[in-house]
Amino acid sequence: MNPRIRALEPPYETETADALARMMPEGVPPILLFRTFVKNPAMTTAMRGWGGYELSASLSISLRQRELLIDRTCALCGCEYEWGVHVAFFGDAAALSRDQIASLTHGSAADPCWVAAADRLLIEAADSLHNASSFDDELYGRLADEFSEAQLLDVMMLCGWYHAISYAANGARVDLEPGSPRFADFSGSAEHADK
């Protein structure tokens, strides 16, 4: 599919180049999504603070927990672009195995690759937020036993943020990043053959 909103190509005007540099780690070229967002400078500026928080050490959940939620949410939204960016950039840092990435993409919290109860619970949380925009009392009770109120607020807002990112990437039809993984790259796991 062709992009509906094409990403800016270099060379960039000085103001645009500065905005893109603030969105990426030093020395890393700007990704296509940011090069698309920067077509709306006011929106891009407004997003930077919240997006920076969601990926920062200030978030009350761990990097692994954050990436479980992001990967699951993006997969549920069918956003191969953002899912692929996070798998490529953060999959190793989050210590996600190939089977776990396959499960987040095509499986469920019941898959045998999930040993830690907290991991399974976060997958259930992402599924519930995606499907019902909330939690039932039973799931919320289990979440509240495992996570603080501050952490639960971060869980809810993180999933909501990545719904918004998925909507924008899907709606604009942002091309996949060169070399980023695809959903199909993780569909060959034996435990997911029936999915």
Backbone hydrogen bonds in HBPLUS format (Angstrom, degrees):
<---DONOR---> <-ACCEPTOR-->    atom                        ^
c    i                          cat <-CA-CA->   ^        H-A-AA   ^      H-
h    n   atom  resd res      DA  || num        DHA   H-A  angle D-A-AA Bond
n    s   type  num  typ     dist DA aas  dist angle  dist       angle   num
A0004-ARG N   A0172-ALA O   2.77 MM 168  4.94 153.8  1.84 132.9 139.6     1
A0005-ILE N   A0172-ALA O   3.23 MM 167  5.12 158.6  2.28 135.7 133.3     2
A0008-LEU N   A0035-ARG O   3.08 MM  27  5.25 174.4  2.09 119.1 119.3     3
A0017-ALA N   A0013-GLU O   2.82 MM   4  6.05 165.0  1.84 163.8 169.0     4
A0018-ASP N   A0014-THR O   2.92 MM   4  6.12 156.2  1.98 150.0 156.2     5
A0019-ALA N   A0015-GLU O   3.03 MM   4  6.25 156.6  2.09 142.5 148.8     6
A0020-LEU N   A0016-THR O   2.91 MM   4  6.16 164.1  1.94 156.4 160.3     7
A0021-ALA N   A0017-ALA O   2.95 MM   4  6.09 154.4  2.02 144.4 151.7     8
A0022-ARG N   A0018-ASP O   3.12 MM   4  6.37 146.2  2.24 145.0 152.9     9
A0023-MET N   A0020-LEU O   3.05 MM   3  5.16 144.1  2.18 101.3 112.2    10
A0028-VAL N   A0025-PRO O   3.06 MM   3  5.64 162.7  2.09 141.6 141.7    11
A0035-ARG N   A0031-ILE O   3.03 MM   4  6.32 153.9  2.10 150.5 158.8    12
A0036-THR N   A0032-LEU O   2.88 MM   4  6.11 122.8  2.21 140.1 155.1    13
A0036-THR N   A0033-LEU O   3.09 MM   3  5.01 138.1  2.27  93.2 105.5    14
A0037-PHE N   A0033-LEU O   2.81 MM   4  6.14 165.6  1.83 154.5 157.9    15
A0038-VAL N   A0034-PHE O   2.97 MM   4  5.99 154.8  2.03 146.4 151.7    16
A0039-LYS N   A0036-THR O   3.08 MM   3  5.79 164.7  2.11 119.5 123.8    17
A0040-ASN N   A0037-PHE O   2.85 MM   3  5.83 169.8  1.86 131.5 134.7    18
A0044-THR N   A0040-ASN O   2.98 MM   4  6.18 165.2  2.00 160.3 165.2    19
A0045-THR N   A0041-PRO O   2.95 MM   4  6.13 159.5  1.99 149.8 154.6    20
A0046-ALA N   A0042-ALA O   3.02 MM   4  6.24 160.9  2.06 147.3 152.6    21
A0047-MET N   A0043-MET O   2.88 MM   4  6.10 152.3  1.95 153.3 161.0    22
A0048-ARG N   A0044-THR O   3.17 MM   4  6.23 140.6  2.33 143.4 152.3    23
A0051-GLY N   A0047-MET O   2.83 MM   4  5.84 172.0  1.84 173.6 175.2    24
A0052-GLY N   A0048-ARG O   2.86 MM   4  5.77 151.0  1.94 140.0 148.4    25
A0053-TYR N   A0049-GLY O   3.04 MM   4  6.27 151.5  2.12 142.5 149.9    26
A0054-GLU N   A0050-TRP O   2.97 MM   4  6.29 163.0  2.00 156.8 160.6    27
A0056-SER N   A0053-TYR O   3.00 MM   3  4.99 167.0  2.02 111.1 114.6    28
A0059-LEU N   A0056-SER O   3.35 MM   3  5.87 160.1  2.40 108.9 113.5    29
A0066-ARG N   A0062-SER O   2.84 MM   4  6.09 160.8  1.88 154.6 160.5    30
A0067-GLU N   A0063-LEU O   2.90 MM   4  6.13 163.0  1.93 152.9 156.7    31
A0068-LEU N   A0064-ARG O   2.91 MM   4  6.19 152.5  1.98 151.9 159.7    32
A0069-LEU N   A0065-GLN O   3.15 MM   4  6.39 164.5  2.18 149.6 152.7    33
A0070-ILE N   A0066-ARG O   2.90 MM   4  6.18 162.2  1.94 153.0 158.6    34
A0071-ASP N   A0067-GLU O   2.85 MM   4  5.77 168.9  1.86 148.0 151.6    35
A0072-ARG N   A0068-LEU O   3.03 MM   4  6.03 160.1  2.07 143.3 149.6    36
A0073-THR N   A0069-LEU O   2.90 MM   4  5.92 164.3  1.93 146.8 152.0    37
A0074-CYS N   A0070-ILE O   2.88 MM   4  6.00 172.2  1.89 158.1 160.5    38
A0075-ALA N   A0071-ASP O   2.98 MM   4  6.05 155.4  2.04 142.1 149.3    39
A0076-LEU N   A0072-ARG O   2.87 MM   4  6.09 163.6  1.89 154.0 158.5    40
A0077-CYS N   A0073-THR O   2.97 MM   4  6.20 145.4  2.09 145.7 155.4    41
A0079-CYS N   A0074-CYS O   2.82 MM   5  5.05 159.6  1.86 160.8 156.4    42
A0078-GLY N   A0075-ALA O   2.94 MM   3  4.96 154.0  2.01 103.1 111.3    43
A0083-TRP N   A0079-CYS O   3.11 MM   4  6.16 165.4  2.13 157.2 161.4    44
A0084-GLY N   A0080-GLU O   2.88 MM   4  5.76 157.6  1.93 138.7 145.4    45
A0085-VAL N   A0081-TYR O   3.02 MM   4  6.36 153.8  2.09 150.2 157.6    46
A0086-HIS N   A0082-GLU O   3.03 MM   4  6.26 164.8  2.06 151.1 154.4    47
A0087-VAL N   A0083-TRP O   2.88 MM   4  6.13 160.7  1.91 155.7 161.7    48
A0088-ALA N   A0084-GLY O   2.94 MM   4  5.97 164.3  1.96 146.7 151.5    49
A0089-PHE N   A0085-VAL O   2.87 MM   4  5.96 164.4  1.90 151.0 155.7    50
A0090-PHE N   A0086-HIS O   2.82 MM   4  5.35 156.7  1.87 139.0 146.6    51
A0091-GLY N   A0087-VAL O   3.05 MM   4  4.50 141.2  2.20 115.7 122.0    52
A0094-ALA N   A0090-PHE O   2.86 MM   4  5.98 145.3  1.98 154.4 163.9    53
A0096-LEU N   A0091-GLY O   3.09 MM   5  5.50 177.9  2.09 163.5 162.8    54
A0095-ALA N   A0092-ASP O   2.93 MM   3  4.95 157.2  1.98 105.6 112.6    55
A0101-ILE N   A0097-SER O   2.93 MM   4  6.27 158.3  1.98 155.6 161.0    56
A0102-ALA N   A0098-ARG O   2.93 MM   4  6.17 159.3  1.97 149.8 156.0    57
A0103-SER N   A0099-ASP O   2.86 MM   4  6.05 150.5  1.95 141.9 150.2    58
A0104-LEU N   A0100-GLN O   2.86 MM   4  6.11 160.4  1.90 150.1 154.9    59
A0105-THR N   A0101-ILE O   3.05 MM   4  6.17 140.8  2.21 141.1 151.4    60
A0106-HIS N   A0102-ALA O   2.77 MM   4  5.85 161.3  1.80 154.2 159.1    61
A0107-GLY N   A0103-SER O   2.69 MM   4  4.02 141.4  1.84 116.6 125.2    62
A0111-ASP N   A0108-SER O   3.12 MM   3  5.67 169.7  2.13 117.3 120.1    63
A0114-TRP N   A0111-ASP O   3.24 MM   3  6.17 173.8  2.24 128.3 130.2    64
A0119-ASP N   A0116-ALA O   3.15 MM   3  5.38 124.5  2.48 101.0 114.0    65
A0120-ARG N   A0116-ALA O   3.27 MM   4  6.69 162.4  2.30 152.8 156.5    66
A0121-LEU N   A0117-ALA O   2.92 MM   4  6.12 157.3  1.97 150.2 157.1    67
A0122-LEU N   A0118-ALA O   3.01 MM   4  6.21 153.3  2.08 145.3 151.2    68
A0123-ILE N   A0119-ASP O   3.14 MM   4  6.44 153.5  2.21 149.1 156.0    69
A0124-GLU N   A0120-ARG O   2.99 MM   4  6.31 158.4  2.03 149.5 155.6    70
A0125-ALA N   A0121-LEU O   2.86 MM   4  6.13 148.9  1.96 143.5 152.9    71
A0126-ALA N   A0122-LEU O   2.91 MM   4  6.18 162.8  1.94 150.1 153.3    72
A0127-ASP N   A0123-ILE O   2.94 MM   4  6.15 160.0  1.98 149.6 155.5    73
A0128-SER N   A0124-GLU O   2.89 MM   4  6.07 160.6  1.93 149.5 154.6    74
A0129-LEU N   A0125-ALA O   2.91 MM   4  6.11 166.4  1.93 156.0 159.6    75
A0130-HIS N   A0126-ALA O   2.96 MM   4  6.06 155.2  2.02 144.1 151.2    76
A0131-ASN N   A0127-ASP O   2.87 MM   4  6.00 163.8  1.89 151.7 156.3    77
A0132-ALA N   A0128-SER O   2.73 MM   4  5.46 161.0  1.76 149.0 154.8    78
A0133-SER N   A0129-LEU O   2.95 MM   4  4.20 132.5  2.18 109.9 117.9    79
A0140-TYR N   A0136-ASP O   2.93 MM   4  6.13 168.1  1.95 160.0 164.0    80
A0141-GLY N   A0137-ASP O   2.89 MM   4  5.99 153.1  1.96 143.4 150.5    81
A0142-ARG N   A0138-GLU O   3.16 MM   4  6.50 155.9  2.22 146.9 152.5    82
A0143-LEU N   A0139-LEU O   2.88 MM   4  6.16 160.2  1.92 155.3 161.4    83
A0144-ALA N   A0140-TYR O   2.79 MM   4  5.96 160.3  1.83 152.7 158.0    84
A0145-ASP N   A0141-GLY O   3.05 MM   4  6.25 134.7  2.26 138.2 149.5    85
A0146-GLU N   A0143-LEU O   3.04 MM   3  5.25 137.3  2.23 101.8 113.7    86
A0147-PHE N   A0143-LEU O   2.76 MM   4  5.82 158.6  1.81 163.3 169.9    87
A0152-LEU N   A0148-SER O   2.89 MM   4  6.19 157.0  1.94 150.8 157.4    88
A0153-LEU N   A0149-GLU O   2.95 MM   4  6.20 154.0  2.02 149.6 155.9    89
A0154-ASP N   A0150-ALA O   3.08 MM   4  6.38 154.4  2.14 144.4 151.3    90
A0155-VAL N   A0151-GLN O   2.83 MM   4  6.16 153.6  1.90 150.4 158.3    91
A0156-MET N   A0152-LEU O   2.98 MM   4  6.21 167.0  2.00 151.5 153.7    92
A0157-MET N   A0153-LEU O   2.96 MM   4  6.11 168.7  1.98 152.1 155.5    93
A0158-LEU N   A0154-ASP O   2.81 MM   4  5.76 156.0  1.87 147.3 154.5    94
A0159-CYS N   A0155-VAL O   3.09 MM   4  6.26 168.3  2.10 150.7 153.3    95
A0160-GLY N   A0156-MET O   3.04 MM   4  6.23 158.3  2.09 144.6 151.2    96
A0161-TRP N   A0157-MET O   2.77 MM   4  5.94 156.1  1.83 147.9 154.5    97
A0162-TYR N   A0158-LEU O   3.02 MM   4  6.28 160.2  2.06 151.9 156.4    98
A0163-HIS N   A0159-CYS O   2.97 MM   4  6.23 127.2  2.26 138.6 152.7    99
A0163-HIS N   A0160-GLY O   3.19 MM   3  5.02 134.2  2.41  91.6 104.3   100
A0164-ALA N   A0160-GLY O   3.08 MM   4  6.43 160.1  2.12 148.7 152.8   101
A0165-ILE N   A0161-TRP O   2.90 MM   4  6.28 157.6  1.95 148.4 155.1   102
A0166-SER N   A0162-TYR O   3.02 MM   4  5.83 154.2  2.09 125.3 132.9   103
A0167-TYR N   A0163-HIS O   2.80 MM   4  6.08 158.6  1.85 154.7 160.6   104
A0168-ALA N   A0164-ALA O   3.01 MM   4  6.27 163.0  2.04 151.3 155.2   105
A0169-ALA N   A0165-ILE O   2.90 MM   4  6.12 170.1  1.91 156.5 159.3   106
A0170-ASN N   A0166-SER O   2.82 MM   4  5.84 165.4  1.85 152.0 156.8   107
A0171-GLY N   A0167-TYR O   2.77 MM   4  5.70 160.8  1.81 145.5 152.3   108
A0172-ALA N   A0168-ALA O   2.92 MM   4  5.89 158.4  1.96 146.3 151.8   109
A0173-ARG N   A0169-ALA O   3.01 MM   4  5.79 115.9  2.44 126.9 141.9   110
A0174-VAL N   A0169-ALA O   3.07 MM   5  5.37 162.8  2.10 150.7 156.0   111
A0173-ARG N   A0170-ASN O   3.08 MM   3  4.85 138.6  2.26  92.8 105.2   112
A0180-SER N   A0177-GLU O   3.04 MM   3  5.41 165.8  2.06 132.8 133.2   113
A0185-ASP N   A0182-ARG O   2.97 MM   3  5.29 141.8  2.11 106.9 118.1   114
A0186-PHE N   A0183-PHE O   3.03 MM   3  5.76 163.0  2.06 120.2 125.5   115
A0187-SER N   A0184-ALA O   3.26 MM   3  5.04 163.1  2.29 110.1 107.1   116
A0192-HIS N   A0189-SER O   2.96 MM   3  5.45 157.6  2.01 114.8 122.2   117
A0193-ALA N   A0190-ALA O   3.27 MM   3  5.23 171.7  2.27 108.7 109.8   118
A0195-LYS N   A0192-HIS O   3.00 MM   3  5.27 164.0  2.03 114.0 119.1   119
